[in-house]
Amino acid sequence: MLATVVAYDLYLESLKLIDGFLATMTGLFEPISSVLFGMLFLQQILVPQALVGIILVVGAIMILNLPHHITAPVPSKPCQCTMPNQ
């Protein structure tokens, strides 16, 4: 539990140095880094489920970083709509 408190405190302190978007993007790499550190330091074996998870996380990061150029078409002239007679 102490490790969680320290990690969260470090995350909050990092927000003073970088913007929220960069902090969020960096936080998305946490599952990948935990798997890699587990393999390096704890001699854990990379199972297929973890590999699928890494691919999903990287895919989500790539989707979040796509440019947002989707806009609604703007009419060239004002609408000449009429209200139906009652």
N, C-alpha and C positions, 0 to 999 in steps of 0.2 A: 504494500500500500504506500509505503514511503517513496518508492520509485515513481509511482503514478503522480504523487503530489509534486515531486521534484520536476518531473517531465512537464506537467501542466504549468508549473510556475515558470520554467524556462520558456515555454511557448508564449505565455503572457508577456514575459520580458522581451521576447523577440519582436513582439508587435510594436514596441517602442522604436525599434531600429529599422523595420521593413514594413511595407504596406500589407494590408489584410489579404489581398489577392495572392501575393507571393507566399505568405505564411500558409494559406490554404493549399496552394499547389505543393509546397514542401511537405505539408502534413499528409498529403495523399500518397507520398512515397513511404510512409511509415510501415505499411504491411510488407512492402518489398524489402526494406532495409532490415526488418525483424527476421525475415526468412534468411536473408544473406548472412546476417550476424549469427543466427542460430546454426547455419551450416559451417561457418568459419570457426566459431569459438566453442560451440557445444556439440560438434560432430553430428548434427542432425542430418537426416537424409531428405533430399528434395523429392516429395511425393507428387504424383500427377495432379492432385487437387490443388496443391500450392502453386504449381506451375500455371494451372488454369486461372487461379486467383491473381497471379502476377500479370498475366495477359489481360485480364479484365480491368485491373487497376490502370495499367498503362493505356489501354484503349479508352477508358473514361477520361484520363488526363488529356489524351490527344483530342477527344471530342470537345472537352471544355476549352481547349486552346484554339479551336477553329474560329476563323473570323466570322463575325456576326453581320453579314451583308444582306440578310433577308429583310426586305422592307415591303410594305404594302404599296401597290401602284397608286400614284397620285393622279387624280383626274386633271385633264388639261383645261377644262372649263367647268364652271359651277354646274351643279345638278339643276335641271329645269323640271323638277318633279312638281306635279300638281296634286292637290288633295281631292279625293273623290267627293262629288256633290252629295249632300245628304238630303 
